[in-house]
Amino acid sequence: MIVVILKCPKCGCEQEFSEYDFEWDVECPKCGYTDEAWFFWHRPRDIPPRKGFITPVEVWSIGAHYPNDALCLSNEDFMEYFYGGGKIWHGGEPYIWVEVYKRDDGSVYTRANILTTIYDINSEAYKLKKIEELLRNFDEFIRQKH
């Protein structure tokens, strides 16, 4: 079974999650924020990021871009969903992936990929505000950690 690290989107507290259903509600032990597991920032505990031209030290994701039983998949299949690789997704936008890079001087920088659908800008502008809040909080958590 795959184990993921969940990071609370409100306070940044981390905890392990290994239940078979990503739709289960999880409560942050620090601030009490509660939501389904895939609406916490998450990354696999024991699977390193994909190697690239420059390999990130961490990759975090948020959103329901998995089947419910994603943690029961093989490492390869889980990572295909984790990176949004062309499989049918469950729902629960926005989908955000943040790559964390470390420079030679020890400082960090992040890069985000965002996927969401806005059908009516007037009535769904809240999605953009939610994305902004999630990314602002995440950036603060990462800078405190590194």
N, C-alpha and C positions, 0 to 999 in steps of 0.2 A: 504494500500500500504506500502511496506517495504521501509525504508529509509536507505541508506548506507552512510558511511563516506568515501570519496575518499581522498587518500593521493597522491599527485603528486610524481611520481617516480624520478623526477629531483631535486625538491627543498623541498619536504616534506610538503608543504602547504596542509591543510585539508579543505574540503568543503563538504556540504551535497549534495546528489543526490537522486532524487525520481522520475525521469522520467521512463516511462514504458519500454523503449527500451535501453538495455545496449550497443547497437551498436551506440548510439548517440555520436557525438563528444563533448568532454568537454574541456574547456580551463582553465588552472590553472590561478587563479586571481593574483597570485604573479609573476610567471616567464613567463607565456604565453604558456607553453607546452600544446600541443593539441593532443588528441588521443581519441579513443573510450573509454567509461567509464570503461570497464572491463580491460583496460590496465593501469589503475591507481590502486595502492594498494587500497583495499577496505575491509570494515567490516560492518556488520549490526549495525546500531546505537542503536537499542532497544532490541536486542536479545543477551543474554550473551553467552560466549563460552560454548561448551559442557563440562560437568564435567568429570573428569578423575581421575586417581590416584593422580596426581598433576594437578590442574586446572589452565590454563593460565589466566592472567589478560586481555589479548587481543589476538585475532587471526586475522591476515590480510591475504588476498589472492590477487593474480594478475593472469590474464589470462581469456580467454573466455570459461570457463567451465560451462556455463549456456545456457538456451534458451534465445532469445532476450528479452522476456517479464518476466524475472526472478523476478523483483520487484513486479509483480502482483500475484505471487504464494502465497500460504499459508506460514506461518513462517516455518512449518515443511518441506514442499517441498523445499523452498528456502535453508534451512540449509543443506538438503541432497545434493543439488548441490554445496553449498558453500564448504562443506567438501569433494567433489568429490566422492560422494557415489554411484558409480556403474551405474549412469544414462548416457545416450548418451550425449556427450558434443558437443558444437558448433564448436570449433576449436580455433585458436589463442593461440598457445603455446608461451612461456612455462607456465605451471601451477605451481604456487608456493604458499605454505601456510607457514606462519611464526607465530609461537606461542611465545608470550612474557610472561616470568615468572618473578616474583619479589621475591627476597630472603628476609629472615628475616631482613637483615641489610639494605634493601632498594635498593640494587643494582639489576640490571636486567640482564637476559640472554635470548637468543633466540634459537629457534630450527626451522629448515626449512625442509619442505618436498617438493621435486621437482619432477615434472613429465614432461618429454619431449621426443620426438622421434628424433633421429638423424639417418637419412638414409645413409648419406655418410659423414664420419668424416671430410674428406678433404674439402668438399664444405659447410658443415653446422657447422663448429667449431665456427662460429659467435654466435650460440645459447648459447654456454658455456660462451662466453665473456659477452653476454647480461645478463645471469643469475648472473654471478659474479658482474657485475655493479649494477644490481637491488638489490642484497643482501647487497653489500657494502654500497650503499646509504641508504637502509632501516635501517641498523644497526646504521648508523650515526644519522638518524632522531629519532630513538627510544632512543638512549642514550642522545640526547639533550632534549627530552621530559620528561624523567624520571630522 
